[in-house]
Amino acid sequence: MNYNLPDGWYLTTSPIMTANMMAEGSQQWTVPLGGGVGKIIHLGKLPLNVQLQGFYNVAHPDIGPEWSVRFTVQMMLPKSIF
C-alpha cells in the first residue's frame, strides 16, 4: 500500500506474513507491523524506485527475528527509453 507525496516521495507498507505449519502452536507465525518511505529517482533516463521499510514482528517464533528491515531498488523500464 502506498500514499503518494509531492516530488516523487511516498509512504509505503508491504509486510510479508509467513507461517510454518510444521511448527508447534505459537511458533508457526511471523507477523510484521510497520512501513517506510520511498522515492522515484532517475539515473540518466532510467527511473528507479528506491524504498526503505522497517517492521516489528508482533508475532514470531522464539528463534525468529524481533525486527526486520527491507531496502529495495527497483528499475522501471518504460517503453519510451528503448
Backbone as JSON, one array per atom type, in Angstrom:
{
  "sequence": "MNYNLPDGWYLTTSPIMTANMMAEGSQQWTVPLGGGVGKIIHLGKLPLNVQLQGFYNVAHPDIGPEWSVRFTVQMMLPKSIF",
  "N": [[0.85, -1.14, 0.0], [0.6, 2.21, -0.84], [1.07, 5.71, -0.17], [1.03, 8.54, -1.92], [3.24, 11.32, -2.09], [4.37, 14.76, -2.62], [6.89, 15.48, -5.18], [7.88, 12.93, -5.96], [8.12, 11.34, -3.69], [6.92, 8.87, -1.33], [4.85, 7.22, 1.13], [4.93, 3.93, 2.42], [3.85, 0.52, 2.86], [4.41, -2.91, 3.02], [4.06, -5.57, 4.32], [5.19, -8.94, 4.86], [3.67, -11.72, 5.77], [4.41, -14.82, 7.26], [4.09, -18.39, 7.57], [4.83, -21.36, 9.28], [3.65, -24.29, 9.03], [4.43, -26.7, 10.05], [5.51, -26.25, 12.49], [5.18, -25.94, 16.11], [2.19, -24.76, 17.68], [2.32, -21.58, 18.9], [4.65, -21.02, 17.61], [4.4, -20.9, 14.9], [3.79, -18.6, 13.29], [4.98, -15.59, 11.69], [4.46, -12.27, 12.0], [4.61, -9.22, 10.69], [4.63, -5.68, 11.48], [4.58, -2.43, 10.35], [6.3, 0.0, 8.29], [7.45, 2.3, 5.74], [9.43, 4.6, 3.76], [9.65, 5.85, 0.39], [11.09, 6.77, -2.81], [10.91, 7.99, -6.11], [13.48, 8.11, -8.34], [15.84, 9.31, -10.83], [18.22, 7.78, -12.92], [20.1, 8.92, -15.14], [18.15, 8.52, -17.97], [16.75, 6.47, -16.9], [14.24, 5.52, -14.74], [14.17, 4.91, -11.24], [12.9, 3.1, -8.5], [13.21, 3.55, -5.17], [13.26, 2.31, -1.92], [12.83, 2.13, 1.67], [12.04, 0.15, 4.38], [10.86, -0.66, 7.66], [10.1, -3.15, 10.09], [8.36, -4.34, 12.93], [8.09, -7.44, 14.36], [5.21, -8.59, 15.45], [4.3, -11.06, 16.12], [6.26, -13.93, 16.36], [8.44, -16.77, 15.91], [10.32, -18.26, 18.64], [13.01, -18.46, 17.88], [13.05, -16.69, 15.82], [13.42, -13.43, 14.16], [13.01, -10.32, 15.94], [12.77, -7.82, 14.83], [12.75, -6.49, 11.46], [14.26, -5.3, 8.43], [13.83, -3.81, 5.27], [15.33, -3.04, 2.24], [14.92, -1.72, -0.93], [15.63, -1.54, -4.39], [14.34, -0.77, -7.4], [14.25, -1.17, -10.84], [12.56, 0.64, -13.3], [11.23, 0.1, -16.35], [10.24, 1.87, -18.8], [8.59, 1.9, -22.03], [9.41, 4.06, -23.54], [12.19, 4.5, -23.23], [13.52, 2.74, -24.82]],
  "CA": [[0.0, 0.0, 0.0], [1.39, 3.44, -0.93], [0.43, 7.02, -0.11], [1.92, 9.4, -2.68], [3.56, 12.67, -1.61], [4.98, 15.55, -3.7], [8.29, 15.33, -5.61], [8.27, 11.54, -6.12], [8.18, 10.64, -2.41], [5.7, 8.19, -0.91], [4.85, 6.36, 2.32], [4.59, 2.6, 1.93], [3.94, -0.66, 3.7], [4.17, -4.18, 2.32], [4.53, -6.63, 5.19], [5.07, -10.3, 4.36], [3.4, -12.66, 6.84], [4.79, -16.18, 6.91], [3.66, -19.42, 8.51], [5.45, -22.68, 9.2], [2.59, -25.17, 9.55], [5.04, -27.86, 10.69], [5.96, -25.84, 13.83], [4.21, -26.04, 17.19], [1.33, -23.66, 18.08], [2.71, -20.17, 18.82], [5.9, -20.9, 16.85], [4.09, -21.01, 13.48], [3.59, -17.37, 12.52], [5.73, -14.33, 11.77], [3.51, -11.23, 11.58], [5.26, -7.91, 10.81], [3.84, -4.45, 11.51], [5.47, -1.3, 10.13], [6.27, 0.62, 6.97], [8.63, 3.09, 5.43], [9.36, 5.67, 2.76], [10.27, 5.57, -0.89], [11.21, 7.91, -3.73], [11.23, 7.71, -7.51], [14.61, 8.93, -8.77], [16.28, 9.0, -12.19], [19.62, 7.54, -13.21], [20.01, 9.26, -16.57], [16.74, 8.42, -18.36], [16.17, 5.3, -16.25], [13.63, 5.76, -13.43], [14.38, 3.89, -10.2], [12.07, 3.17, -7.31], [14.06, 3.22, -4.03], [12.47, 2.37, -0.69], [13.35, 1.57, 2.91], [10.95, -0.16, 5.29], [11.21, -1.34, 8.9], [8.96, -3.86, 10.64], [8.42, -5.04, 14.21], [7.32, -8.69, 14.24], [4.35, -8.69, 16.63], [4.31, -12.5, 16.42], [7.41, -14.59, 15.72], [8.96, -17.91, 16.67], [11.37, -17.91, 19.6], [14.29, -18.31, 17.18], [12.87, -15.74, 14.73], [13.81, -12.05, 14.46], [12.02, -9.41, 16.52], [12.7, -6.71, 13.87], [13.3, -6.72, 10.12], [14.42, -4.11, 7.59], [13.85, -4.13, 3.84], [15.78, -1.98, 1.34], [14.61, -2.17, -2.29], [15.88, -0.69, -5.56], [13.6, -1.39, -8.5], [14.34, -0.48, -12.13], [11.29, 0.74, -14.02], [11.65, 0.17, -17.75], [9.16, 2.31, -19.69], [8.87, 1.69, -23.45], [9.99, 5.27, -24.15], [13.65, 4.56, -23.19], [14.08, 1.76, -25.75]],
  "C": [[0.92, 1.22, 0.0], [0.49, 4.66, -0.72], [1.41, 7.99, -0.76], [2.02, 10.8, -2.08], [4.17, 13.45, -2.77], [6.43, 15.14, -3.99], [8.77, 13.88, -5.67], [8.4, 10.74, -4.84], [6.86, 9.92, -2.14], [5.94, 7.44, 0.4], [4.38, 4.99, 1.86], [4.6, 1.57, 3.06], [3.61, -1.88, 2.87], [4.72, -5.33, 3.17], [4.31, -8.0, 4.55], [4.9, -11.22, 5.57], [3.79, -14.06, 6.37], [4.3, -17.14, 7.99], [4.42, -20.71, 8.23], [4.45, -23.64, 9.84], [3.13, -26.43, 10.22], [5.49, -27.54, 12.13], [4.82, -25.99, 14.84], [3.48, -24.72, 17.41], [1.82, -22.24, 17.84], [4.0, -19.95, 18.04], [5.67, -20.88, 15.34], [4.2, -19.7, 12.71], [4.66, -16.32, 12.75], [4.82, -13.26, 11.17], [4.17, -9.86, 11.79], [4.26, -6.75, 10.8], [4.81, -3.28, 11.36], [5.31, -0.73, 8.74], [7.53, 1.43, 6.75], [8.35, 4.17, 4.4], [10.04, 5.21, 1.48], [10.31, 6.83, -1.73], [11.52, 7.37, -5.12], [12.35, 8.68, -7.9], [14.97, 8.54, -10.2], [17.79, 8.84, -12.24], [19.75, 7.72, -14.72], [18.53, 9.29, -16.95], [16.01, 7.3, -17.63], [15.56, 5.67, -14.9], [13.87, 4.58, -12.49], [13.43, 4.16, -9.05], [12.93, 2.68, -6.15], [13.21, 3.35, -2.76], [13.16, 1.68, 0.46], [12.18, 1.38, 3.86], [11.5, -0.88, 6.53], [9.96, -1.96, 9.51], [9.3, -4.46, 12.0], [7.55, -6.28, 14.06], [6.52, -8.9, 15.51], [4.15, -10.14, 17.05], [5.48, -13.1, 15.67], [7.83, -15.79, 16.55], [10.07, -17.46, 17.62], [12.72, -17.71, 18.93], [14.21, -17.32, 16.02], [13.25, -14.32, 15.14], [12.66, -11.25, 15.06], [11.76, -8.23, 15.57], [13.21, -7.17, 12.51], [13.32, -5.4, 9.36], [14.49, -4.57, 6.15], [14.27, -2.89, 3.05], [15.61, -2.49, -0.08], [15.01, -1.1, -3.3], [15.26, -1.43, -6.75], [13.76, -0.55, -9.76], [12.96, -0.49, -12.79], [11.62, 1.0, -15.48], [10.47, 0.56, -18.65], [9.57, 2.09, -21.16], [9.61, 2.87, -24.07], [11.52, 5.31, -24.1], [14.3, 3.58, -24.17], [14.04, 2.27, -27.16]]
}
